[in-house]
Structure formats: C-alpha cells, structure tokens
Amino acid sequence: ASDEGRAYYVPLWTWFPAPDSARRSYAGEMPNGLVAELLGIAAQSFAAGGERLNDPARSFLEWWVVEAIRLADSYMARLLANPKEVPRRLWRGTGGLIWGRLLSLACQELGGSVTGHDHSHGQGSWSSYSDTVIELPLCDRFVVHSEHQKAMALRNFDPDYAAESRAPQFVALRPRAASMAPRPAQSA
C-alpha cells in the first residue's frame, strides 16, 4: 500500500481475516451455467491428458468452485463496504494470488490505482503470454527492471489471453543508457 508518496508493507491477511458466518454478497447470485461451464473446462483438460473426470472428482470440483466463488464474493462485499480500509494506491505482489487480485479489484472499483512489478529475476527475454494471464490483470502500471524488459513485456502482451483488453502502462526502473552502462570494476 502507499500513501502520500510513501510505500509500506501491509500483509494480505489484514484485508482477509477468517470468514465469518455473516457473508455479504458483492455480485449477487451466481450466473446460471457458470459452474457447469467451469466443470466442462476441467473435463476438457482431463481429456486432453487422456483422462476422464470421474464422478467423485467432478463432485469435489463442483463443491470447491462454488465455495471459492462464494468466498471471493463475500470478501469483495466486505472490502467495498469498508472503502477507507482499501488503499487508493496499491503496490501488489504477485498477481497469481487470489487475495492480491481481490484487493486490486476493490482498489480499482473504488477509484484507486494498482501497480504490479516484476518480482522475479526478470522474464523480459522470454517469449511467453504467462504474464498476460498471471501478473498483468487488474494492474494500471507494471514496473520492470530495464527498457529491454519493458519492450519484451509490450511484445509479449496478448489481448487474446488478457482479462482486460488493454495492457497496463509498462515502466522501466532504469533507462536504456543506465541499463547498458558497464559496471565499475570492484577491487579485490
């Protein structure tokens, strides 16, 4: 989270305490057919691997999907009912965690902005759409280490795999000249 130009760490559990029995709803009723569509995708995935989604596995997945959607919906309702608790400018960790995505969505729903960042060794030289699916959703800005990584991130963004049709603004920490400059020799 950040405020007045300062960034500070706030653990995700701050916004996501253990659920209580009084669940509110953000989205309302689950859309008809959503669970069946998700189970169909799971069945196709099993079939692509030469396996059948058997009845016990299908029943478990159905229960899990319904509970996960209801829990996410309840947390969103809680966040939006308490707008002063939601940061207006959020620097989030990985986009692969549902908690970071829920907080990002709440922040944006309340008019805030979300910055994601390359928190790894830098995947800028890889040709992959994985960041489009995992790291970029619900980000207004995405910070990378170098201009080269910025160019590669822009090239790798694929709107066909994106949750949103637009790419976030990509920002490089080091300008090209600085990222290409030789490092000073270190004395032994």
BELPETA-V221410 format. One record per residue. SS is DSSP state (H for helix, E for strand, - for the rest). Layout:
ss->(SS | SS)
This chain:
ss->(- | E | E | - | - | E | E | - | - | - | - | H | H | H | - | - | - | - | - | - | - | - | - | - | - | - | - | - | - | - | - | - | - | H | H | H | H | H | H | H | H | H | H | H | H | H | H | H | - | - | - | - | - | - | H | H | H | H | H | H | H | H | H | H | H | H | H | H | H | H | H | H | H | H | H | H | H | H | H | H | H | - | H | H | H | - | - | - | E | E | E | - | - | - | - | - | - | H | H | H | H | H | H | H | H | H | H | H | H | - | - | - | E | E | E | E | E | - | - | - | - | - | - | - | - | - | - | - | - | H | H | H | H | H | - | - | - | - | - | - | E | E | E | E | E | E | H | H | H | H | H | H | H | H | H | H | - | - | - | - | - | - | - | - | - | - | - | - | E | E | E | E | E | E | - | H | H | H | H | H | - | - | - | - | - | - | - | -)
